[in-house]
Amino acid sequence: MVTGSIEQQTGEEIPFREVPYLRQMLKVEERDDGAIILQNGQPLRPAAPHMLAPIVYWAGTAPDRIWLAQRRENADGWQELTYGEALKRIRRLAQGLLGLGAGPDAPLMILSRNSIEHALVKYAAMWAGSPVVPVTPAYALLSEDFQRLNYIDALIQPKLVYVDDGQEYQRGLDGMKIGGRTVIFNRNKPDVSSSVSLGALEQDPDYRVDLAYDRLGPETIAKFMLTSGSTGEPKAVINTHGMISSMVKMIRSIWDVDRLEELSQGPQVMVNFLPWSHTYGANSILHSMTDWGGTLYIDWGAPTPARLPEMIRNLKEISPTQHTTVPAAWAAIATEIENDPDLAKTFFQRLFVMAYGGAAMGQDLYERIQKVAIATTGERISLSAGYGSTETAPTTANVHWPNSVMGLIGLPLPGCTMKLAPVGQKYECRVKGPNITPGYFRNPEKTQEAFDEEGFYKLGDAVRMVEPGSPASGLAFDGRIAEEFKLANGSWVSAGAVRVAAVSAVNGAMSDAVICGLNENYVGILAFLNEKFCQRLINSNLPLEGLVQDERVRDAIRTGLASYNEKHANPASRIRRCLIQLDQPDPEAGEITEKGYINQARARDLRARDVSRLYADTPDAAIIEI
């Protein structure tokens, strides 16, 4: 493990590796009603009219450049797809889809992990004019009653369904009563009345493909992206081509593109696992790299015990120029690069910016990652943050300056107007811009609720200025408005803020936490261990069950939370009791969202018995009292 300060022994701060951001130009308007309006002074670069235009452009400009790559199954090396090859196959698939009746009134549902074939079907369907609805594979593979899959099917009413593997998804197809609808499959023909293989779907394109392309425009619906459904059934967020095309140009508008190309010495390269059934992976990763003309290596790993080795294998082989992921993945990467200098060397070799999104990240992770970066390269590498939601396509703000402070959401991107609206003692973040959804599909009530009287989309997040009274210092996440709860004495607790600060204070031993205390006298937490960190802490390969009981681990948790309490003068935010969990959060049960963070409400419901133990009059021996 790399130890020590991230400053040189001389006391001089170690410089950042160059990040070619353009100069920050913030416009601020303070209103009489207390609201603050923020805009980025940099102009928004012209956006493509639709999502297929970048593929056409790069196929003509750099036809031999790799667009996507994925591991060969049962063989060594990578299967690669160039922009030139992609355009040819997308046109051929669009022809086949048009023959099946694709168009604006014929949505296509996708049930597949991230893959080259998934991307080809998605872009071909959009070329043909069909909105696509990528669905979390778990809804079809792991569910017993297929309730959510059937809800989505009834809401969207897709005419066509694509599955990666017909046999693997057979239960899901049966569960959603596919009927006479056509199922497109990549391999293993499903037992349905109408199906066609991906290979057979490809046909020589004729004039209809060109006419379909000409009909696309900014207002054309590209996708229905589903929300996580953590507070009810998923909502189908309308994503137009203009929304997504504008969003990716917003991100590019804060870069000195010419200097970036000089530094990268080639196209942008990313290695990423974030699922394309979620806006982060589908839009901020896949389509952003497509707009860049970059190369995306599809990672079939993930920050879970079973899939982590594959994620690390890929990062050890491919040197990215950018790496953006969720905090859970950064926590896993931090532990691995601390233990593996070869991995650190490959990972940091070409990297000029790191970023996270989906949830707030603790300062401890930043410190650990930077220590390894400095030991490996002699430089710090900026760890930025992106901010947004499914309704904003998703990125509407980010940290576009060399950054060493976690928990920020940054400032609005070019083209976006942000309103900080007073709500009680806090500011709620609201946004307006070309990247904002027109609403929810077939849900006018929720659409109306989502926007304020001026047409700003209400994100539901509280934000604060890093330096009070100075918006230019950047904005920090200040908890979900809906996640705040009251203790029995009426004091408000911001669960999001407590979670991030508590995990950070424990400094590595705790990977995440569920914050409890609604209508109780104090805050208690359910803690999840960072297993590898704890094993290294006690110099033993004890399994999780043993780590939970080890007094050295418990002392690390107790000491860290005591340190957290010392820094918080407000008694309502202090943590009184902690119960370490004997397992990790269960994604299949809905405890982990696709973005990789804990669904607090769901976890509290599923672990209600442990929550009750936190508040027993006489705590049992497993409870850690702070």
C-alpha positions as CSV (number, residue, x, y, z in Angstrom):
1,M,0.0,0.0,0.0
2,V,1.2,3.5,-0.9
3,T,1.3,5.8,2.1
4,G,2.2,9.3,2.9
5,S,1.0,12.8,2.0
6,I,0.0,13.9,-1.4
7,E,2.4,16.9,-1.0
8,Q,6.1,16.7,-1.6
9,Q,8.3,16.7,1.4
10,T,9.4,20.2,0.4
11,G,5.9,21.4,1.2
12,E,5.2,22.3,-2.4
13,E,1.9,21.1,-3.8
14,I,2.4,18.4,-6.5
15,P,1.1,19.7,-9.8
16,F,-1.8,18.3,-11.8
17,R,-1.2,16.6,-15.1
18,E,-2.4,19.1,-17.7
19,V,-6.2,19.1,-18.3
20,P,-7.1,21.3,-21.3
21,Y,-10.2,23.0,-19.8
22,L,-11.3,26.3,-21.3
23,R,-11.4,29.3,-18.9
24,Q,-14.3,29.3,-16.6
25,M,-16.8,32.1,-17.4
26,L,-19.8,32.1,-15.0
27,K,-22.8,34.4,-15.3
28,V,-24.7,35.1,-12.1
29,E,-28.1,36.7,-11.5
30,E,-29.5,37.2,-8.1
31,R,-33.3,37.6,-8.0
32,D,-35.5,39.4,-5.5
33,D,-37.2,36.2,-4.5
34,G,-33.9,34.7,-3.3
35,A,-33.3,32.5,-6.3
36,I,-29.9,32.5,-8.0
37,I,-29.5,32.0,-11.8
38,L,-26.2,30.5,-13.1
39,Q,-25.1,30.2,-16.6
40,N,-21.8,29.2,-18.2
41,G,-20.3,32.0,-20.3
42,Q,-18.6,29.6,-22.8
43,P,-20.7,29.2,-26.0
44,L,-22.3,25.8,-26.7
45,R,-20.6,24.1,-29.7
46,P,-23.1,23.3,-32.5
47,A,-24.7,20.0,-31.9
48,A,-25.4,17.3,-34.4
49,P,-29.0,17.2,-35.6
50,H,-29.4,13.6,-34.3
51,M,-27.5,10.7,-32.9
52,L,-26.7,9.0,-36.2
53,A,-24.8,12.0,-37.6
54,P,-21.6,11.4,-35.6
55,I,-21.4,7.8,-36.9
56,V,-21.8,9.0,-40.5
57,Y,-19.2,11.7,-39.9
58,W,-16.5,9.5,-38.4
59,A,-17.2,6.7,-40.9
60,G,-16.3,9.2,-43.6
61,T,-13.4,10.9,-41.7
62,A,-11.8,8.0,-40.0
63,P,-13.4,4.8,-41.3
64,D,-10.6,2.5,-39.9
65,R,-10.8,3.9,-36.4
66,I,-12.1,1.5,-33.8
67,W,-15.5,2.5,-32.4
68,L,-16.2,-0.4,-30.1
69,A,-14.3,-3.4,-28.8
70,Q,-15.3,-6.3,-26.6
71,R,-13.6,-9.5,-25.3
72,R,-13.7,-12.4,-27.6
73,E,-15.8,-15.2,-26.0
74,N,-13.8,-18.4,-25.5
75,A,-10.8,-16.9,-27.2
76,D,-8.0,-14.4,-26.6
77,G,-8.0,-10.8,-27.6
78,W,-10.6,-8.2,-28.5
79,Q,-13.3,-8.2,-31.2
80,E,-13.2,-4.8,-32.8
81,L,-15.7,-2.8,-34.8
82,T,-14.5,0.3,-36.8
83,Y,-16.6,3.3,-37.6
84,G,-16.7,2.4,-41.3
85,E,-17.9,-1.2,-40.6
86,A,-20.4,0.1,-38.0
87,L,-22.0,2.4,-40.6
88,K,-22.4,-0.4,-43.1
89,R,-23.9,-2.8,-40.6
90,I,-26.3,-0.1,-39.1
91,R,-27.6,0.7,-42.6
92,R,-28.1,-3.0,-43.3
93,L,-29.9,-3.6,-40.0
94,A,-32.0,-0.5,-40.5
95,Q,-33.2,-1.9,-43.8
96,G,-34.2,-5.1,-42.1
97,L,-36.0,-3.3,-39.3
98,L,-37.9,-1.1,-41.8
99,G,-39.1,-4.4,-43.4
100,L,-40.5,-5.4,-40.0
101,G,-42.4,-2.2,-39.6
102,A,-40.0,-0.1,-37.7
103,G,-40.8,3.6,-37.3
104,P,-42.0,6.2,-34.8
105,D,-45.0,4.1,-33.6
106,A,-43.0,0.9,-33.3
107,P,-40.7,1.0,-30.3
108,L,-38.0,-1.6,-29.9
109,M,-37.2,-3.1,-26.5
110,I,-33.6,-4.2,-25.8
111,L,-32.8,-7.0,-23.4
112,S,-29.1,-7.4,-23.5
113,R,-25.9,-6.7,-21.6
114,N,-23.6,-4.1,-23.2
115,S,-22.1,-5.5,-26.5
116,I,-21.3,-4.5,-30.0
117,E,-24.5,-6.2,-31.2
118,H,-26.5,-4.2,-28.6
119,A,-25.1,-1.0,-30.0
120,L,-25.7,-1.9,-33.6
121,V,-29.3,-2.8,-33.0
122,K,-29.8,0.4,-30.9
123,Y,-28.4,2.8,-33.5
124,A,-30.1,0.9,-36.4
125,A,-33.5,1.1,-34.7
126,M,-33.0,4.8,-34.2
127,W,-31.9,5.2,-37.8
128,A,-35.2,3.5,-38.9
129,G,-37.1,5.9,-36.6
130,S,-38.1,3.5,-33.8
131,P,-37.6,4.7,-30.3
132,V,-35.6,2.2,-28.3
133,V,-36.2,1.2,-24.7
134,P,-33.2,-0.5,-23.1
135,V,-34.3,-2.5,-20.1
136,T,-32.3,-3.7,-17.2
137,P,-31.5,-7.4,-18.0
138,A,-32.3,-8.4,-14.4
139,Y,-36.0,-7.6,-14.9
140,A,-36.1,-10.5,-17.4
141,L,-33.4,-12.8,-16.0
142,L,-33.8,-12.7,-12.2
143,S,-37.4,-11.7,-11.5
144,E,-39.8,-14.4,-10.3
145,D,-43.0,-12.6,-11.3
146,F,-41.7,-10.2,-14.1
147,Q,-43.8,-7.4,-12.5
148,R,-41.6,-4.6,-13.7
149,L,-40.9,-6.1,-17.1
150,N,-44.7,-6.4,-17.7
151,Y,-45.2,-2.9,-16.4
152,I,-42.7,-1.5,-18.9
153,D,-44.1,-3.7,-21.7
154,A,-47.6,-2.4,-21.1
155,L,-46.4,1.2,-20.8
156,I,-44.2,1.3,-23.9
157,Q,-46.0,-1.4,-26.0
158,P,-42.9,-2.3,-28.1
159,K,-43.6,-3.8,-31.5
160,L,-40.1,-5.4,-31.6
161,V,-37.9,-7.0,-29.0
162,Y,-34.1,-7.7,-29.2
163,V,-32.5,-10.3,-27.0
164,D,-28.8,-11.1,-26.9
165,D,-29.5,-14.8,-26.2
166,G,-32.9,-16.3,-27.0
167,Q,-32.5,-19.2,-24.6
168,E,-31.2,-17.1,-21.7
169,Y,-34.1,-14.7,-22.1
170,Q,-36.8,-17.3,-22.8
171,R,-38.3,-17.0,-19.3
172,G,-38.6,-13.3,-19.6
173,L,-40.2,-13.5,-23.1
174,D,-42.7,-16.0,-21.7
175,G,-43.3,-13.8,-18.7
176,M,-44.1,-10.8,-20.8
177,K,-46.4,-12.8,-23.1
178,I,-44.6,-11.9,-26.2
179,G,-47.4,-13.2,-28.4
180,G,-46.9,-12.7,-32.2
181,R,-44.4,-9.8,-31.8
182,T,-41.1,-10.4,-33.6
183,V,-38.1,-11.2,-31.4
184,I,-34.7,-10.4,-32.9
185,F,-31.9,-12.6,-31.4
186,N,-28.1,-12.6,-31.6
187,R,-27.7,-16.3,-30.7
188,N,-29.8,-19.3,-29.7
189,K,-33.2,-19.0,-31.3
190,P,-36.0,-18.4,-28.7
191,D,-39.2,-20.5,-28.7
192,V,-41.6,-17.8,-29.9
193,S,-44.0,-17.7,-32.9
194,S,-42.0,-15.0,-34.8
195,S,-38.2,-14.5,-34.6
196,V,-35.3,-13.5,-36.8
197,S,-31.6,-13.8,-36.2
198,L,-29.4,-10.7,-36.2
199,G,-27.5,-12.0,-39.2
200,A,-30.7,-12.7,-41.2
201,L,-32.0,-9.2,-40.4
202,E,-29.2,-7.5,-42.3
203,Q,-30.2,-6.7,-45.8
204,D,-28.8,-4.6,-48.7
205,P,-30.0,-1.0,-48.0
206,D,-32.2,0.8,-50.6
207,Y,-33.7,4.2,-50.8
208,R,-36.0,3.6,-47.7
209,V,-32.9,3.7,-45.5
210,D,-31.9,7.1,-46.9
211,L,-35.4,8.5,-46.5
212,A,-35.5,7.3,-42.9
213,Y,-32.3,9.1,-42.1
214,D,-33.6,12.3,-43.7
215,R,-36.7,12.2,-41.4
216,L,-34.5,12.3,-38.3
217,G,-34.2,15.6,-36.4
218,P,-33.7,17.1,-33.0
219,E,-37.3,16.6,-31.9
220,T,-37.4,12.9,-33.0
221,I,-37.8,10.5,-30.0
222,A,-34.6,8.5,-29.8
223,K,-35.2,6.5,-26.6
224,F,-37.4,5.9,-23.6
225,M,-34.9,5.7,-20.7
226,L,-36.3,4.2,-17.6
227,T,-35.8,5.6,-14.1
228,S,-34.7,3.2,-11.4
229,G,-38.2,3.1,-9.8
230,S,-36.8,3.4,-6.3
231,T,-39.9,5.3,-5.2
232,G,-42.5,3.4,-7.3
233,E,-42.8,2.0,-10.8
234,P,-40.2,3.1,-13.3
235,K,-41.0,6.2,-15.4
236,A,-40.2,6.3,-19.1
237,V,-38.2,9.5,-19.7
238,I,-38.6,10.8,-23.3
239,N,-35.1,11.3,-24.7
240,T,-35.1,13.1,-28.0
241,H,-32.1,13.1,-30.4
242,G,-31.6,16.8,-29.8
243,M,-31.4,16.2,-26.0
244,I,-28.6,13.7,-26.2
245,S,-26.8,15.5,-29.1
246,S,-26.8,18.7,-27.1
247,M,-25.7,17.1,-23.9
248,V,-22.6,15.5,-25.4
249,K,-21.6,18.9,-27.0
250,M,-22.1,20.6,-23.7
251,I,-19.4,18.4,-22.3
252,R,-17.1,19.0,-25.2
253,S,-17.7,22.8,-25.0
254,I,-15.6,23.2,-21.9
255,W,-12.5,21.5,-23.5
256,D,-9.8,23.0,-25.6
257,V,-10.3,20.3,-28.2
258,D,-7.1,21.1,-30.2
259,R,-5.0,20.8,-27.1
260,L,-6.8,17.7,-26.0
261,E,-5.9,16.0,-29.3
262,E,-2.3,17.0,-28.8
263,L,-2.2,15.5,-25.3
264,S,-4.0,12.3,-26.2
265,Q,-1.9,11.6,-29.3
266,G,-4.8,9.8,-30.8
267,P,-8.5,9.3,-30.3
268,Q,-10.1,9.2,-26.8
269,V,-10.1,5.8,-25.2
270,M,-12.4,4.5,-22.4
271,V,-12.9,1.2,-20.7
272,N,-16.3,1.1,-19.1
273,F,-18.9,-1.3,-17.7
274,L,-21.8,1.1,-16.9
275,P,-25.0,-0.4,-18.3
276,W,-26.6,1.0,-21.4
277,S,-30.0,0.5,-19.8
278,H,-29.1,3.5,-17.7
279,T,-28.6,7.1,-18.9
280,Y,-25.1,7.4,-17.5
281,G,-23.7,4.4,-19.5
282,A,-25.8,4.9,-22.6
283,N,-25.5,8.7,-23.1
284,S,-22.6,10.0,-21.1
285,I,-20.3,7.1,-22.0
286,L,-21.4,5.4,-25.2
287,H,-22.8,8.3,-27.2
288,S,-20.3,10.8,-25.8
289,M,-17.4,8.6,-27.0
290,T,-19.2,8.2,-30.3
291,D,-19.5,12.0,-30.7
292,W,-15.8,12.3,-29.8
293,G,-14.9,9.8,-32.5
294,G,-13.4,7.8,-29.6
295,T,-12.9,4.1,-28.9
296,L,-14.9,2.4,-26.2
297,Y,-13.7,-0.9,-24.8
298,I,-16.8,-2.7,-23.4
299,D,-16.1,-4.0,-19.9
300,W,-18.0,-7.1,-18.9
301,G,-16.6,-6.7,-15.4
302,A,-18.1,-4.7,-12.5
303,P,-17.3,-3.8,-8.9
304,T,-18.8,-6.9,-7.5
305,P,-16.9,-9.9,-6.0
306,A,-17.7,-12.1,-9.0
307,R,-17.0,-9.6,-11.8
308,L,-14.2,-7.5,-10.3
309,P,-11.4,-9.7,-11.7
310,E,-12.6,-9.1,-15.2
311,M,-12.9,-5.3,-14.6
312,I,-9.3,-5.2,-13.3
313,R,-8.1,-7.5,-16.2
314,N,-9.4,-5.0,-18.7
315,L,-8.0,-1.9,-17.0
316,K,-4.6,-3.7,-16.7
317,E,-4.6,-4.3,-20.5
318,I,-6.0,-1.0,-21.9
319,S,-4.7,2.4,-21.0
320,P,-7.6,4.9,-21.0
321,T,-7.3,8.6,-21.7
322,Q,-10.4,9.3,-19.6
323,H,-12.0,7.2,-16.9
324,T,-15.4,7.9,-15.5
325,T,-17.4,5.6,-13.3
326,V,-19.4,5.4,-10.1
327,P,-17.9,5.7,-6.6
328,A,-18.4,2.0,-5.9
329,A,-16.1,1.2,-8.8
330,W,-13.6,3.8,-7.8
331,A,-13.4,2.2,-4.3
332,A,-12.6,-1.1,-5.9
333,I,-10.0,0.4,-8.2
334,A,-8.3,2.3,-5.3
335,T,-7.7,-1.0,-3.4
336,E,-6.4,-2.8,-6.5
337,I,-4.0,-0.1,-7.6
338,E,-2.6,0.2,-4.1
339,N,-1.7,-3.5,-4.3
340,D,-0.7,-3.8,-8.0
341,P,2.0,-1.4,-9.3
342,D,1.6,-2.9,-12.9
343,L,-2.1,-2.1,-12.9
344,A,-1.4,1.4,-11.7
345,K,1.2,2.0,-14.4
346,T,-1.1,0.9,-17.2
347,F,-4.1,2.8,-15.7
348,F,-2.3,6.1,-15.2
349,Q,-0.1,6.0,-18.4
350,R,-2.4,8.1,-20.7
351,L,-5.0,9.2,-18.2
352,F,-5.5,13.0,-18.0
353,V,-8.8,13.2,-16.3
354,M,-10.8,11.0,-13.9
355,A,-14.5,11.5,-13.1
356,Y,-17.3,10.1,-11.1
357,G,-21.1,10.4,-11.1
358,G,-24.2,8.7,-9.9
359,A,-23.6,9.3,-6.3
360,A,-21.4,11.4,-4.0
361,M,-17.8,10.2,-3.3
362,G,-15.8,10.6,-0.1
363,Q,-12.6,12.5,0.2
364,D,-10.8,9.4,1.5
365,L,-11.0,7.8,-1.9
366,Y,-9.5,10.8,-3.6
367,E,-6.6,10.8,-1.3
368,R,-5.9,7.1,-1.7
369,I,-6.1,7.3,-5.6
370,Q,-3.9,10.4,-5.7
371,K,-1.2,8.8,-3.5
372,V,-0.9,6.0,-6.1
373,A,-1.0,8.4,-9.0
374,I,1.8,10.5,-7.6
375,A,3.9,7.4,-6.8
376,T,3.4,6.1,-10.3
377,T,3.6,9.3,-12.4
378,G,4.9,12.1,-10.2
379,E,1.7,14.1,-10.9
380,R,-1.8,14.4,-9.6
381,I,-4.6,13.6,-12.0
382,S,-7.8,15.6,-11.6
383,L,-10.8,13.7,-10.2
384,S,-13.8,15.5,-11.5
385,A,-17.5,15.0,-11.1
386,G,-20.5,15.0,-13.4
387,Y,-24.1,15.8,-12.3
388,G,-27.5,15.3,-13.7
389,S,-30.3,12.8,-14.0
390,T,-32.2,10.6,-16.5
391,E,-34.3,13.6,-17.3
392,T,-31.3,15.8,-18.2
393,A,-29.7,13.2,-20.6
394,P,-27.9,13.1,-18.1
395,T,-25.0,15.6,-17.6
396,T,-26.0,19.2,-17.0
397,A,-23.2,20.3,-14.7
398,N,-19.6,19.2,-14.0
399,V,-16.4,20.2,-12.4
400,H,-14.5,21.8,-15.3
401,W,-11.3,22.8,-13.5
402,P,-8.5,20.8,-12.0
403,N,-10.1,19.4,-8.8
404,S,-9.1,17.9,-5.5
405,V,-12.3,18.3,-3.5
406,M,-15.0,15.5,-3.6
407,G,-18.7,16.0,-3.2
408,L,-18.9,18.8,-5.8
409,I,-21.4,18.9,-8.6
410,G,-19.4,21.6,-10.3
411,L,-21.1,24.4,-12.3
412,P,-23.5,24.4,-15.3
413,L,-22.3,23.4,-18.7
414,P,-22.5,25.7,-21.7
415,G,-26.1,25.9,-22.9
416,C,-27.6,25.1,-19.5
417,T,-29.3,27.5,-17.1
418,M,-29.3,26.5,-13.5
419,K,-31.7,28.0,-10.9
420,L,-30.9,27.7,-7.2
421,A,-34.4,27.9,-5.7
422,P,-34.8,28.6,-2.0
423,V,-36.6,25.6,-0.3
424,G,-36.7,26.0,3.4
425,Q,-33.1,26.6,4.6
426,K,-31.5,25.1,1.4
427,Y,-31.3,25.7,-2.3
428,E,-32.9,23.2,-4.6
429,C,-31.2,22.7,-8.0
430,R,-33.4,23.2,-11.1
431,V,-32.3,23.3,-14.7
432,K,-33.3,24.4,-18.2
433,G,-31.6,23.8,-21.5
434,P,-31.7,21.8,-24.8
435,N,-30.7,18.6,-22.9
436,I,-33.9,18.5,-20.7
437,T,-36.6,16.0,-21.4
438,P,-40.0,17.2,-22.7
439,G,-41.6,14.8,-20.1
440,Y,-42.6,11.3,-19.2
441,F,-44.1,9.0,-21.8
442,R,-47.9,8.6,-21.1
443,N,-47.6,10.3,-17.7
444,P,-48.8,13.9,-18.0
445,E,-49.3,14.2,-14.2
446,K,-45.7,13.4,-13.3
447,T,-44.5,15.5,-16.2
448,Q,-46.4,18.5,-14.8
449,E,-45.0,17.9,-11.3
450,A,-41.4,17.7,-12.6
451,F,-41.3,21.3,-13.8
452,D,-41.7,24.6,-12.0
453,E,-43.7,27.6,-13.1
454,E,-40.8,28.8,-15.3
455,G,-40.2,25.5,-17.0
456,F,-37.2,24.6,-14.9
457,Y,-36.8,20.8,-14.3
458,K,-36.7,20.1,-10.5
459,L,-33.9,17.7,-9.8
460,G,-34.9,17.3,-6.1
461,D,-31.3,17.8,-4.9
462,A,-30.2,20.4,-2.4
463,V,-26.9,22.2,-3.3
464,R,-24.7,24.7,-1.5
465,M,-21.9,27.0,-2.5
466,V,-18.4,25.7,-1.6
467,E,-17.7,29.2,-0.4
468,P,-20.9,30.8,1.0
469,G,-21.9,33.8,-1.2
470,S,-19.5,32.8,-4.0
471,P,-21.1,30.7,-6.8
472,A,-17.9,30.7,-8.8
473,S,-16.3,28.5,-6.1
474,G,-18.5,25.7,-7.3
475,L,-21.5,23.9,-6.0
476,A,-21.6,20.9,-3.7
477,F,-24.2,18.3,-3.2
478,D,-26.2,18.9,0.0
479,G,-28.5,15.9,0.1
480,R,-31.7,14.8,-1.5
481,I,-34.6,16.9,-0.5
482,A,-36.7,13.7,-0.3
483,E,-34.0,11.8,1.6
484,E,-34.1,14.2,4.5
485,F,-35.9,12.9,7.6
486,K,-36.7,14.1,11.1
487,L,-35.7,12.6,14.3
488,A,-38.2,12.3,17.1
489,N,-37.2,15.8,18.5
490,G,-38.0,17.4,15.1
491,S,-34.4,17.9,14.0
492,W,-33.7,17.4,10.3
493,V,-31.1,14.9,9.1
494,S,-29.7,14.9,5.6
495,A,-29.1,11.2,4.9
496,G,-27.0,11.8,1.8
497,A,-24.6,14.2,3.5
498,V,-24.2,12.0,6.6
499,R,-23.5,8.9,4.5
500,V,-20.7,10.5,2.5
501,A,-19.1,12.2,5.5
502,A,-19.3,9.0,7.6
503,V,-17.9,6.7,5.0
504,S,-15.1,9.2,4.3
505,A,-14.2,9.5,8.0
506,V,-13.7,5.7,8.4
507,N,-11.0,6.0,5.7
508,G,-11.4,2.8,3.7
509,A,-12.7,0.1,6.1
510,M,-16.3,0.9,5.4
511,S,-17.5,0.9,1.7
512,D,-21.0,2.2,2.3
513,A,-23.7,2.8,4.8
514,V,-27.5,3.0,5.2
515,I,-28.6,6.0,7.4
516,C,-31.4,5.4,9.8
517,G,-33.3,7.4,12.4
518,L,-36.7,8.4,11.1
519,N,-38.8,9.3,14.2
520,E,-36.1,7.9,16.4
521,N,-34.0,9.8,19.0
522,Y,-30.7,9.6,17.2
523,V,-29.0,8.5,14.0
524,G,-27.8,4.9,13.6
525,I,-26.2,3.3,10.6
526,L,-25.9,-0.1,8.9
527,A,-22.3,-0.4,7.7
528,F,-20.9,-2.4,4.8
529,L,-17.3,-3.4,4.9
530,N,-14.6,-2.9,2.2
531,E,-13.5,-6.6,2.5
532,K,-10.1,-6.3,0.8
533,F,-9.2,-3.1,2.7
534,C,-10.1,-4.8,6.0
535,Q,-8.2,-7.9,5.1
536,R,-5.1,-5.8,4.5
537,L,-5.8,-3.8,7.7
538,I,-5.5,-6.9,9.9
539,N,-3.1,-8.8,7.6
540,S,-5.4,-11.8,7.2
541,N,-7.6,-13.3,4.5
542,L,-10.6,-13.7,6.8
543,P,-13.9,-14.0,5.1
544,L,-16.6,-11.3,5.6
545,E,-18.2,-13.2,8.5
546,G,-14.9,-13.2,10.4
547,L,-14.1,-9.5,9.5
548,V,-17.4,-8.4,10.9
549,Q,-16.4,-9.9,14.3
550,D,-12.8,-8.9,14.3
551,E,-12.1,-6.3,17.0
552,R,-9.5,-4.5,14.9
553,V,-12.0,-3.9,12.2
554,R,-14.7,-2.9,14.7
555,D,-12.2,-0.5,16.3
556,A,-11.4,1.1,12.9
557,I,-15.2,1.6,12.3
558,R,-15.7,3.0,15.9
559,T,-12.7,5.3,15.7
560,G,-13.7,6.7,12.3
561,L,-17.2,7.3,13.3
562,A,-16.0,9.0,16.5
563,S,-13.9,11.3,14.4
564,Y,-16.9,12.0,12.2
565,N,-18.9,13.0,15.4
566,E,-16.2,15.3,16.6
567,K,-16.4,17.3,13.4
568,H,-20.2,17.7,13.5
569,A,-21.4,20.3,16.1
570,N,-25.1,19.6,15.2
571,P,-26.2,16.7,17.5
572,A,-28.8,15.7,15.0
573,S,-26.1,14.6,12.5
574,R,-24.0,12.6,15.0
575,I,-24.1,8.8,14.8
576,R,-24.9,7.0,18.1
577,R,-24.9,3.3,17.0
578,C,-23.6,1.2,14.1
579,L,-24.3,-2.4,13.1
580,I,-21.9,-4.0,10.6
581,Q,-23.7,-6.1,8.0
582,L,-22.9,-9.8,7.5
583,D,-23.3,-9.5,3.8
584,Q,-23.0,-6.9,1.0
585,P,-25.9,-4.9,-0.6
586,D,-27.9,-7.1,-2.9
587,P,-28.4,-5.7,-6.4
588,E,-30.9,-8.4,-7.3
589,A,-33.1,-7.3,-4.4
590,G,-32.9,-3.7,-5.5
591,E,-30.5,-2.5,-2.8
592,I,-28.0,-1.3,-5.4
593,T,-29.1,0.9,-8.2
594,E,-27.6,0.5,-11.7
595,K,-25.4,3.5,-10.9
596,G,-23.8,1.6,-8.1
597,Y,-25.0,3.3,-5.0
598,I,-27.3,2.1,-2.2
599,N,-31.0,2.6,-2.5
600,Q,-31.4,3.8,1.1
601,A,-35.2,3.3,1.4
602,R,-35.1,-0.2,-0.2
603,A,-32.2,-1.3,2.0
604,R,-33.9,0.0,5.2
605,D,-37.1,-1.9,4.3
606,L,-35.2,-5.2,3.5
607,R,-33.1,-4.9,6.7
608,A,-35.9,-3.7,9.0
609,R,-34.9,-6.3,11.6
610,D,-31.3,-4.9,11.8
611,V,-32.7,-1.3,11.9
612,S,-34.8,-2.3,14.9
613,R,-31.6,-3.7,16.6
614,L,-30.0,-0.2,16.3
615,Y,-32.8,1.2,18.5
616,A,-33.3,-1.6,21.0
617,D,-33.3,-0.4,24.7
618,T,-30.5,-2.8,25.4
619,P,-28.2,-3.2,22.4
620,D,-26.9,-6.7,21.6
621,A,-23.2,-7.4,21.5
622,A,-22.9,-6.8,17.7
623,I,-23.9,-3.2,18.0
624,I,-21.0,-0.7,18.0
625,E,-21.8,2.3,20.3
626,I,-20.0,5.5,19.4
